[in-house]
Structures are given as structure tokens and as C-alpha cells.
Amino acid sequence: MSLAQDMAAVPERAESTTAKPNPAWTLLRRILVQPKGAVGLTLVVLYLVLAVIGPALAPQDAFRQNFAQTLRPPSAAHWFGTDQLGRDVFSRILIGARATLGIGVGGVTVAFLIGVPLGILAAWRRGWIEAVLMRAIDVMLSFPDIVFALAVVAILGANTQNVIIAVGVVSIPVFARTARAVTLSVLAEPYIEGSVALGASPARVIMRHVLPNISGTLLTLSTLLFASTLLSASGLGFLGLGTQPPFPEWGTMLGDSRSYIRSHPYLATFPGLFLAVSALAFNLLGDALRTIYDPTSRRAARRLPMLNFLRRRTAASAPPAAGLAAAPAGPDAPVVAVEGLHLAFRTGEGLLEVVRGVDLTICAGRTLAIVGESGSGKSTLLRAIGTLANPQEVAITAGTVAIGGEPALGLPAAAVRDLRRRKIGIVFQDAASALNPVLTVGAQLAEAVRAGSRLGPQAVRQRCIALLRDVNIADPERRLEMYPHQFSGGMKQRIVIAIALAQNPELLLADEPTSALDVTIQQQILVLLREIQRKRGMAILLVTHDLNLVARFADDVAVMYAGRLVESGAIATVLEQPLHPYTQALRASAPGAGEGRGQPLRSIPGEPPLVGQLPSGCAFRPRCPRSANRAECAAQEPPERMVASRQVACVFAEEALS
Ligand SMILES: Nc1ncnc2c1ncn2[C@@H]1O[C@H](COP(=O)(O)OP(=O)(O)OP(=O)(O)O)[C@@H](O)[C@H]1O
């Protein structure tokens, strides 16, 4: 069946075509529909207007002292009365708005500019840098805000500039902690790994992917901290450590009024009221923003898509194998050569070995599928081959990996990025999280195309259009302007594939590429991958649990158990006549493996061994029907050897032939 016929056989859902409105207008609308947002935003805007045009509105000279008019109550001539020096309080409040709000803005800016980079650095580098930064922040947090601010002003001296520094320093820990937490969650998203796989530098990943995704949370935090910064600054002003006379600032005015609080209470009332309402305004606005950006407040809205997602994940496997995929012709040069690879997780108790001596090769134009139960080490192996294993987490204790003839292990970071970009493409399990939701598809494709190349904007655009055509997305010019949420699951996976193909990789890594899709779309995506592989001759390394998918799609299979490949060879050889008892059990437990309709699926008795607690000898021995306490199985780990055209690690493999 041709690709076109395959596509026609299973029509994919059309994607939503609603254009994305301007994000600023959307945000404004979402703030205004909330009563607290509407009130908060209106008040904040009024305050900001006051800060800008307040001095121009002042009816009287706010600095002129008039000892004949001291401590006058509110009247038509002095709406808010006069202070102890006979100055007009209303005019001083209007003029003081700029200094007061300026301190708030300045303080939050100082805290933001220092706290956010520190938080991102801690999340990015982890290890000792994170530990040192976070402990320092814990120490700062252990002091009450005002005490800390007082200490800073006492050291630097009392003036407006130092108040800004003091209240800013006080808020650094909150920004740093929040930035670290939200960055960690963004860094766990597959599209970050995709970007890293394209060779993007840390700075680029942070600017392009992390910052846009954490900006909502940081905006909310800035608004909330603005209120507390204002109050801290006013506290300093109240103590006489803020803006120095004769310049008015609401906190200082409040402080000056304390001697007259009983006899002339209006002196404290008006600056206090303006301060309290400003803090309330920023808090209301911050709260409205939190409602918008906090995912827990949108749980109800998400419930349906989540249910659909779970349903898709648990949907039945693909239909039974109709026949094994024909091996595509291609040159025999190995694109991947892995020899004696041992990988171990670094844990508190030392190294925990999860991949134990793997040898494999994949030639151009061929697909190798790695299958095995959950926890057998498939993903860890795939990530190490793709140079994506985090060295702080995974130790390569022995062995070599070469991609396209180039050694892939032990390289400096820049060389690893370059190798990945030139030779490796990655398709993730969940296309929805493999795409950055805040960037258009065109921007994400362009990033992949531009990585390491010097193409001009027009050439990049043409290449993006060609890539979308390659993955059979119609009307690519229009689709480039759309956002991921405007596409269906299958279309998103096509876009992820297009991104993976942007640098013409020699090797495509696919970790459960279709398990988040429903059955009909799975079929289309696999057909698409096969077609692209035929055209480009790339090697594909596929990790999956689905043996039917392996039978339809792969050329070779490697069965993994407890970190070792126990049987590997051509699909027709291994799946038609498995020799290892574990392969036999996997084959028997696959849907459509021989039982009639309504028959329960067979499961493999026993549990896979826990990492680090392997039995002596063959790791499959406790579950093996063939072992039956035979001494040979307990004596040593069976070496891999060639039996009937495949590698198999079982001392009694020949018994399956008879
Ligand atoms: N960070 C970690 N620290 C310690 N052990 C880990 C860590 N991550 C994974 N492991 C363990 O390593 C083993 C291999 O995990 P891996 O994800 O590679 O298995 P898998 O075969 O891909 O499983 P699945 O099919 O569920 O993805 C598992 O036993 C897992 O518990």
C-alpha cells in the first residue's frame, strides 16, 4: 500500500483552525472578567497615572512651609489639611506618589534581576551550585524582612536609592526560589530535551523556552511582591530611614505624623489610606494573575482533555501483525555501534547498574526495536546512545558508543551538542509536551533548521515549509503561524517528526513514539516514519512495549531484560522462532499472539528483578520455565552467543529449536 493510500484509509481529524488572538489582549480580557482583577487593574492604572502626572496636578507648592497654617484640618483650601510645617498634605501626597511607587518598582526590579537568574542557574546546574545558592537563600529567609532591610539601610545609609536596594534585596530569596521551582518543572518537559538534542546552547534554551514559560508565574509574583515591597519601604520611611526631607513619600509622611496621631489623626489617615489601597490594588491584581497562571485553578477546564489523554494511552494496541516489514535496501555502514556499554545511576548508596554490557549496531536504512518490560533499561540505553544521558545522573562505567563513525562518549559539552545536532533526531512519546506551547510551530521549526546553519530568513522559511510537506501537512505556509494547541495529537507528532528531521539526522531515536496516540493515528505515524526512512536512508532506534508494532515496523529487534540484551536479531528470525524463554514469554503475552477472541492475555509469571538486587547467574532464572533449578543457570550470567542466526544469552537456547 502506498503512503497516499495508507493516509486515505484512515483520515485524521482536522486540526482546529481558530487563529490565536493577541496574547496581551487575551491576558487583559482574562484579568477583567474577574471582579478582583478588574478592581485591582483599575486601581493600579490609577496609581500609575498618579505617579506620572501627580506633580502636575498638585494644587499648591508641596514644599512651601507656612507656619501660620500648621496642622489645619481638611478644608476647601487644603483638602487633606496641612502638616506640622504648614504644607498642603494633598499636594504632598500627589507628589509623593512617584517616589513611593518608584521605590516599589525599583525594589521589585532589583529582586527580579538578581533573584530570577540565581533561581534559573540553580535549576540548570543543580549539584553544588544549587546546594550553595539554596542554603544562602535559606539563611536570608531566616531574618524577618524589615530587620534585613534595616540592616542594609544601616550599612548603606538612608536615602531613596538605598531603600530601593534594601527592599529589593529582601525579596531576592522569594524570586530565586520560585524561579528555581518553575524552571525545574519546565526543564523536565520533553521539548527542552528536543531543543538540547538539536544542539541548542544553555543560553538559547533558557531564553527561548524557559523564560517564556515561566514569565506568567514571575509576573504574578512581581505584582504580589510589589505590595509587600511598598509596605517594607514605608516601614523604613516610618522609621525615618526612607526618603529624606523635604521630599514627600507616603511612608515618611506616615512616620512624621506619629507625634500628632491623637491630636491630628487626619495627618496619618491620608498617606495610610493611599498606601493601604495601593498594596490592596497590587494584591488583587496579583491574585487575578495567579488564577490565570496557576494550573490548579484550571483543573476543571483540563479535566476533559486529561481524560481523553488517558483513554488514548490505554487504547488497544495496534491490530495483529499482518506480516513483517520488508527490510529496506541501504548501505551497510553502521550508523550506531555500541560495544560493551555499562550504565549506572548515581544514587545516595553508590552506583546502581541498569545497563550491563550491551552490544548493538544499527545500519543506515534499518530500524532496530528494543523491547522489554518496564524498568529493563530501554530508555536509559536510548538516551545514552543519543548522548542525552545527564552525566550528573548517569555514569558510563564501561563501553563505547559511536554515531556515524564518530565516538559519542566522553566528549566536551560543545562537541556533544554539535554531534547531536548533525547526526541525531529525536521523536518523543508525548508530542503535546514535546512542543513549546508559547511558540508558533514555525518558530520551533525555524529554531531546528537554524541550529548550526547560516541560512537567511527566507531560506529558513522555505526549509520549514518543505519539512512540513515531508511529513504530509497540507497548507504549510498557514500552519507555520499556528500554535501547538491548534493541532490534533497526530498532527503534533508529525510536527515533532519534522523538527527531528530538520538537520537530516543519520539516526532517529523514537521512545514510544505512538503510545500517546489512538490506534488509527499510530498507524499513520508509523507509515510516515517508514516512508521518510525509505527516502532518507536514516537508521531508527525504536523503544517500545508493543511487539505487534515491532513486527510491523522494525527490521531488527533486541529483547532487553534486567539491563542486558538477551536475544537480538532480524525480526523474522527472533519473533517467528524465539529461542530465549523471556522472548518466548513476551511473544506469548502480546495481544493477538494466538489466543482466540475473548481469551485472557497471558502474563509473564513473577516480577522483574529490582535494580541492584539481581539473582546470581541468569537474571531471568527465577521466572524461567526452562531453568528448573539447573545448576548451569545459577553458575554464571549466560554469555551472548550466536544460535540459529541471532544472538541469544541462554545456555539452553538450542532446546527451543528441537
Ligand atoms: N534517576 C534514577 N535513579 C535511580 N534509578 C533509576 C533512575 N531512573 C530510572 N531508574 C531505574 O533504572 C531502571 C531502568 O529504567 P528505564 O527507564 O531505562 O527503563 P525502561 O525499560 O525504559 O522502562 P519503561 O519502559 O517503563 O520506560 C529502572 O529500574 C528504573 O527504576
The ligand as an SDF file (V2000), in Angstrom:
LIG
                    3D

 31 33  0  0  0  0  0  0  0  0999 V2000
   17.1910    8.6040   38.3760 N   0  0  0  0  0  0  0  0  0  0  0  0
   17.2200    7.3160   38.6550 C   0  0  0  0  0  0  0  0  0  0  0  0
   17.8970    6.8630   39.7260 N   0  0  0  0  0  0  0  0  0  0  0  0
   17.9530    5.5450   40.0090 C   0  0  0  0  0  0  0  0  0  0  0  0
   17.3710    4.5900   39.2540 N   0  0  0  0  0  0  0  0  0  0  0  0
   16.6730    4.9850   38.1780 C   0  0  0  0  0  0  0  0  0  0  0  0
   16.5510    6.3630   37.8210 C   0  0  0  0  0  0  0  0  0  0  0  0
   15.8060    6.4420   36.6940 N   0  0  0  0  0  0  0  0  0  0  0  0
   15.4610    5.1680   36.3650 C   0  0  0  0  0  0  0  0  0  0  0  0
   15.9830    4.3110   37.2660 N   0  0  0  0  0  0  0  0  0  0  0  0
   15.8520    2.8570   37.2320 C   0  0  0  0  0  0  0  0  0  0  0  0
   16.5740    2.3840   36.1220 O   0  0  0  0  0  0  0  0  0  0  0  0
   15.9340    1.2670   35.5730 C   0  0  0  0  0  0  0  0  0  0  0  0
   15.8050    1.4320   34.0750 C   0  0  0  0  0  0  0  0  0  0  0  0
   14.9100    2.4990   33.8150 O   0  0  0  0  0  0  0  0  0  0  0  0
   14.4390    2.8150   32.3090 P   0  0  0  0  0  0  0  0  0  0  0  0
   13.5390    3.9790   32.3630 O   0  0  0  0  0  0  0  0  0  0  0  0
   15.6210    2.8810   31.4280 O   0  0  0  0  0  0  0  0  0  0  0  0
   13.6110    1.5040   31.9760 O   0  0  0  0  0  0  0  0  0  0  0  0
   12.6400    1.2460   30.7560 P   0  0  0  0  0  0  0  0  0  0  0  0
   12.8730   -0.1500   30.3270 O   0  0  0  0  0  0  0  0  0  0  0  0
   12.8150    2.2850   29.7220 O   0  0  0  0  0  0  0  0  0  0  0  0
   11.2280    1.3980   31.4590 O   0  0  0  0  0  0  0  0  0  0  0  0
    9.8990    1.9980   30.8300 P   0  0  0  0  0  0  0  0  0  0  0  0
    9.5190    1.0600   29.7390 O   0  0  0  0  0  0  0  0  0  0  0  0
    8.9420    1.9680   31.9730 O   0  0  0  0  0  0  0  0  0  0  0  0
   10.2260    3.3750   30.3560 O   0  0  0  0  0  0  0  0  0  0  0  0
   14.5870    1.1470   36.2810 C   0  0  0  0  0  0  0  0  0  0  0  0
   14.6670    0.0930   37.2170 O   0  0  0  0  0  0  0  0  0  0  0  0
   14.4230    2.4370   36.9820 C   0  0  0  0  0  0  0  0  0  0  0  0
   13.7360    2.2510   38.2020 O   0  0  0  0  0  0  0  0  0  0  0  0
  1  2  1  0
  2  3  1  0
  2  7  2  0
  3  4  2  0
  4  5  1  0
  5  6  2  0
  6  7  1  0
  6 10  1  0
  7  8  1  0
  8  9  2  0
  9 10  1  0
 10 11  1  0
 11 12  1  0
 11 30  1  0
 12 13  1  0
 13 14  1  0
 13 28  1  0
 14 15  1  0
 15 16  1  0
 16 17  2  0
 16 18  1  0
 16 19  1  0
 19 20  1  0
 20 21  2  0
 20 22  1  0
 20 23  1  0
 23 24  1  0
 24 25  2  0
 24 26  1  0
 24 27  1  0
 28 29  1  0
 28 30  1  0
 30 31  1  0
M  END
$$$$
